[in-house]
Amino acid sequence: MKKYVCDVCGYIYDPAAGDPDNGVAPGTPFEKLPADWVCPMCGAGKDDFSPVE
C-alpha cells in the first residue's frame, strides 16, 4: 500500500499504521479514508496529499 504525504506540513499517512487516534484502523489504504478525513497534524484535506514516490 502506498504512503501519502501532506503537501502542507509533511505528515506522512502510512496505511500500515492507519490513524487510530482519528478512528482509522491500521491497514486502511488512503483511497478508503473517509471523504472528511483531515491531516492529524495540520487539518489539511485529502486533496492536499500526494503519493510518496
C-alpha positions in Angstrom: 0.0 0.0 0.0 1.3 3.4 -1.0 2.1 6.1 1.6 0.9 9.7 1.1 2.5 12.9 2.2 0.7 16.1 3.3 1.8 18.9 0.9 1.1 21.5 3.7 3.0 20.1 6.7 4.9 17.0 5.5 2.9 14.5 7.6 3.1 11.0 6.0 0.0 8.8 6.1 1.2 5.2 6.4 -1.6 2.7 5.6 0.1 0.1 7.7 -0.3 2.3 10.8 -3.6 3.9 9.9 -4.7 6.9 12.1 -6.1 5.2 15.2 -6.4 8.5 17.1 -9.0 9.5 14.5 -10.8 6.2 14.0 -8.8 4.9 11.1 -7.8 1.3 11.5 -4.3 0.0 10.6 -4.4 -1.4 7.1 -6.7 1.2 5.7 -5.5 2.4 2.3 -5.5 6.2 1.6 -8.2 5.7 -1.0 -10.5 4.2 1.6 -10.2 7.1 4.1 -13.5 8.9 4.7 -14.0 11.9 2.5 -14.0 14.2 5.5 -10.7 12.8 6.9 -8.1 15.5 7.5 -4.4 15.6 8.3 -4.0 14.9 12.0 -1.1 17.4 12.2 -2.4 20.5 10.3 -6.1 19.8 9.3 -5.5 19.8 5.6 -8.0 17.8 3.5 -7.3 14.7 1.4 -6.8 16.9 -1.7 -3.7 18.3 -0.1 -1.9 14.9 -0.1 0.4 13.4 -2.7 1.6 9.9 -3.2 5.1 9.2 -1.9 7.3 8.0 -4.7 
